[in-house]
Amino acid sequence: MGDDGIDYNIVFPEPQISEKYWRGSKEPVVILLGWAGCRDKHLSKYSSIYNTQGCVTVHYTAPLKTVFISESFGYKELRSAAHKLLEILYDYEVENNPIFFHVFSNGGFMLYRYMVELLQSHKQFSSLCVVGTVVDSAPGSQNLRGALRALKTTLGPNVNVLLRCFLLALFAVMVVLLRVVLYPVTKYFHKNHYDAMMERPAPWPQMYLYSRADRVIRYRDVEKMVRALQEKGLSVESFDFITPPHVSLFRDCPEDYSNRCHTFLNSCMTNFEGTVRGKRFQVHH
């Protein structure tokens, strides 16, 4: 669907499945944010993890130019997409449902960063209730080699060799200049996603899934983020799948991956329902 100027998909579960899992409570809305170059058919496989549990799912992947070009130059196009995605919840009248994010690679994490900022600062979205986030193969920090691998994979073999080399060289120069050499200055105008989320993280529970064999996102960057958030007193857990390549955790370990997502979602929902009951108790007594 693209009625809102962005190409997203929303899937509603069968009512009897929602009732089976959530027993009359509002089912979670899971927002899946794809990696750069991800197609909807890929996200649909992850969506099924949650649809089979009676969740509503929204899938969206930011355009390549927005992830690789606009964000590197400091244009906040992704903020506009983040705003539209949150507005979709009102369009489909699920703004009162608990919200859960599932974020892939830096492409998804860059967009997630703006959604978190809007949820924390924008009056329109202050009533939305996020219960948790799963982060898959992210975030990475100033990893030029990984970024080039990601862009090369995304461009694919069908792009002319000379054009591919030109684009990779241009991207490398741009990233080194704006995101490494000049970053001590440019960060005052536009912090990168990694620093922004470390400085002002999401307050809800988070689970980071990654692999030390990932050649696009350094596992040390993920572990550094996890430690920093835990030191801030946030509820953060992580798991290293060790051997799968970048964004291949589910493909290589489908059962373990699905179970971890289900267990974490259920834990977040239990905490959320306990909080809601507590608030009701305070109101009535």
Salt bridges, closest charged atoms under 4 A:
ASP40 OD1 - HIS59 ND1 3.00
GLU71 OE2 - ARG113 NH1 3.83
GLU71 OE2 - HIS190 NE2 3.01
GLU77 OE1 - LYS65 NZ 3.32
GLU87 OE2 - HIS83 ND1 3.46
GLU117 OE1 - ARG79 NH1 3.63
GLU117 OE2 - ARG113 NE 2.85
GLU199 OE1 - LYS191 NZ 3.48
ASP214 OD2 - HIS246 ND1 2.77
ASP221 OD2 - ARG218 NE 3.19
GLU223 OE2 - ARG212 NH2 3.76
ASP240 OD2 - ARG212 NE 2.59
ASP252 OD1 - ARG251 NE 3.00
ASP256 OD1 - ARG260 NE 2.96
